């Protein structure tokens, strides 16, 4: 059984699938593995691996390598594991309302799980930081990304500052019961602990793995089954902080992701969708 240390990149799902392919090749005599790109992914029957070019990033330095991270195993027993992203919002839970050219997206936030990330997002939203910005990077069946005042993927600052008052990036907040399921709101970054203002919403409708592969990799059974049922990007768990979940407006997310993009790794929409405002309810 392949196990990942929690939030460590010791052995990736990519490696796991490659090992599986080699085993199958040894049994069948087939040899059809290849390098992974967005257009030509390493694949097994009914499976394909996302390439590193699809890792949401911010800033010019992207230190991520596209490898999946460590396990998201529950610290409680499996029977006690709760998928809080699919629970009804509490009466006082903060809700972000992203108004776009194509409609509204309503997202419940998790301040108890990811306090610094949620505070950063809410403060930026209340200050109008996101108003008028665009979703500068979109990829159908992957994610939509925004929050960069430059609109290029190279800009954006957090609300936190150093002793001199200069904006500084803040640390990741990884918790064992938040996942990059379809509809998750997560932070884009340029590597560990480099969070600023950029965020993305996971739009992928499926995952390129079986539940068994995810469970063997250390994911709780409930999370693995939810990935298979609803889609998402498990390769981003432990790399990008999840701090919210769409509760209304996934049709808007899908419409944004479907916009045609230019060629190249930026995946910039030819007609970007504008974030008109982000308002916060219950905060």
C-alpha positions, 0 to 999 in steps of 0.5 A: 500500500502506498502511503503519503506522510501527512502533507508531505510529497514523499511518493506521488500519485503520479509515481503510484500510477506509473508503478501501476502502469509498469506492473500492467506492462510487465503482465501484458507486454504493453509499453505505452507510457509517456511524459505528462503534458496537458495535451498528452498525459500519462494514462491508464484505462479510464485515468489521466494525470494532470500536468504541472502546467495546470498547477494554480500559481501566483507570482513569477516564481512557481516552485511547485512541481505538479506532484500530489501532496501528502495524505488528508487522512482524518485525525478522527476515526473513519466513522467520525470523519465529516465532509464539512464542505457538503454540510449546510452552512451554519446560521452565522457562517460567513458567505462570500458573494462573487458578482461577475459578468455571468452571474453570482457565485455564493461560497461558504467560508471556513474561518474556524479551519483557516482563520488567516486565509479567510481573514485575508480574503474577507478584508480584501473583499470588504476593502474593494480590492477584488472589485473590477479584477478578472479571472485571468486564468481559466481551464475547462474541467480544471479551475478558474483563477482570479484575485490579481490586480495586474491581471497577469498572474504575477501580482497581488498582495496579502493584508499582512505586513512586516515590521516596516509595514510592507506586505508579506506573504502568509503561511499555508493553512492545511487541515485534514478535513478540507479538500480540493473537491469540485467547488472548492475555493483555494489559494493560488501560490508560488510555492509553500507559504507564499499566499497573497491575494490570488485564489481559484475555484476548482471546476473539474468534474472528474478525477483521473484516479480510482477510489482505491488509488486515492485510499491507498494514497492515504485519503479517507474513504469518504473523501475518495468516494466524494472525489469520484462522485463529484470531481475535483483535483486531489493532486492539489491537496496539501499544496493549496489551502482550501478555505471555502466551498461553492454553495450556489453558482457552479453553473457560473463557474462552469460558464467562466471555465468554458470561455475560450483561452489563448494558447500557452501555459497562462490559459488566459481567456480571450474574453476574461470575465470580470469580478464586479464585487465580492460582498461578505454576509455574516461578517 
